[in-house]
């Protein structure tokens, strides 16, 4: 399928409408959404727009960024501050995401999730209080490399940048091999429920839900 032009607001409304008519998988009572994409893509902005659209429909929403679940600097930088393989599979505390985000949202779970765990600037625990997501609520998780960990998402959206756009807009060129590895090992364009082309953030285009773009 081809990409279709859309605005970010209309995209958020389309995703919210789909979610509002959806039931959580595996008998759960809360929906879990991925907004996957490199830091150069506006994943956090789309996550907030989606949250607003869902709240306007009366849904409780909690937005979490993986930037709040980075591992301590001593672990992230064990092989140096510019190691693309460590960035790919060693910077984010995947175990903490399972423990503090996904397990509490499993069927029969408490719904108590942690907004963030680690402050990478101060390199210490944030000590943020837990937030309870009630039944019928929606968790929106945004960040890079989300689709390679078997997280139980009910909906996944991948923000795609062409290699040229990614290179142009990524401030850390040493990280580019990590995104190339993600493309090869995970193939997020095929794995996601919807793909958004974001080469020009002013003019996004998407595949629609459940469709795959042409190469």
N, C-alpha and C positions, 0 to 999 in steps of 0.2 A: 504494500500500500504506500501511497505517497504521503508526504508530510502536508498538512493543511495549516495555513496561517491562522494564528489565534493571538489574542492578547493575554497577558498574565492574569488579568481579572476574570476573563471568560474561562480561561483554563481552570482557575481555582473553583469557579462556580460549577463547571462540568464535573470536576473530580468530587466536589462536595455533593452534588446531586447523585452521583453514582454511589458514593459511600452511604448517603442517607437512605438509599434503597437496598443496602447490602446487609447481610448477616455475617457475624464473625465465623471464621472457620473453626472446625473441631469443637463445636459446642460452647465456645467462649461467649462472653457478654460484652467485650470491648474490641473495637477495631484497631488494627495496627497498620500504619502507613509508612512507607519509605519514600523519601525524596532523595534520591541518590545522584551524586554528581561531584565533580572536582570543586575545590574551593573557588576556582575562577568562574564557576556557574552560579547563578543566583538561587541556590537551593534554599538557603535560609529565608529569603524573601518570599519564595513560593510557599514554603511551609507556613509562614505567618498569614499569607493571603488565604490559604486553604483553611487555616484555623478560624479566621474571621468569617469565611463563608459557612463553615460548619456551625459556628456559634450563632449565626443569624438564623439557623434552622433549629436552634434549641439544643444543640449537642454540646456536651462538655468536651473540651479539647485540651490536651497537654502537648506542647512542642518541646522536643529535646534535640540538641545538637551534639554530635559525637565529639565536638571540640571540648566539651565538658567531661569527657570520659577518656582523656588521654592518660597514658601511663606516666609515672614519674620520669623526670629528665634522665636520671641515672640508667633507666631501662630503655627509654627512647633513643638515647644517644650512645648506647653501649658500643656501637660500631661507627660512631661519628655522627655529626649533625646533618650530614648530607648523604646518607646511605639510602638509596631508593628502595631496596628490599626491606630494610627495617621500617621505612615509612609505610610500605604496603601492608606488611603483616605484623608489625611490632609496636606501632605507635598507639593504636586504639586499644583500650582495655576491653576486649570482647567478652571476657568472663564477667566483668562488672556489668556490662550491658545485659547479659543474660540474667544475672543475679538481681540487679536493681530495677530493670525495666521489663523484660519479657516474662520472667517467672511469676512476678506478682499479677500479671495480666492473663495468666493461664486460667482455664476453667476452674472455678473454686478458689482462685487467688484473692489476695486482699485488695488488689488495686492500688496499693501504696507504692509509688515509684519515686525514684530519686531524680531531681531535676538535673543535677550535675554532681560529679564526684571529685574532680581534681582541677585546680587552677594552674594551667601551664605557665602563666606569667610569674606567679609567686612560687610555683612548684611546691604546692602544699594542698592538702584536702580543703575543699570548699566548706564543708560542714553545713551544707544546705539542708533545710528540713524536708521531710518527705511530703509528697502531694498525693492525695487520693483521687484516682480517676474512677468515677462511679460507673456502674453498669450502664451500657449504652454510650459510654464515652469513647473518644478516639485519641489514640496516641499518634503523633506525627514525628518521626525520627528523620533528621536530615544530616547528610555528611557524605564523604567519599567512601567507596569500596564497601557499600552496604549489602550487596547482593551475593557475596561469596561466603556467607557464614551460616546459611540455613536458618536465618531469623524467620519467625512465623508471620510474615507480613500478609495482610489481607489484600493490600494493594501496593504496588511498587511503581514508582515513576523515576525514569532515568533521564537526567539532563545531559544531553550529548553535545560535546564540542568536537569539531573536526580537529585533526592533529595540528593543522596550521593555527587555528584559533586558540587551541589549548596552549601551544607554544608561545603565542603572542601575548596571551593574557595571564599566564602563570608566572608569578614573580620569582619562583624558585626553579630554574631550568633543570637542576639536578633531580627534581622529582618526576620529570617526564617519563623516565623508564618505568616508574611504578604504575602510571596510568596505561602505558603500553602493555605491561604485564596483566593488568586487570582486563583489558580488552581481549587478550589472548586466552587467559585462564577462565574467565567468568562469562565473557561475551554479554555484557549488560544489556545491549540492544535487544538481544533475543530473550534474555531472562526477565526483563521488566514487562509489566502489564501495559505501560504506555511510555513512549519515548518523546522527549521534547528536544528539538534542535534549538540550541541557544547560542549559535555563533555570533549573532547580533542580538544582544539582550533587549534591544528595542523592538525587535520583530521576531518573536518566537514562532515556532511551528511545531505541530505535533502529529502523532500517528493516529490519534483516537485511542480508545480503550480496546484492548484485546487484538490489536492489529500490529503488523510488523512493517517497517518501512522498507522500501527498496534499497539495495546497496548503493 
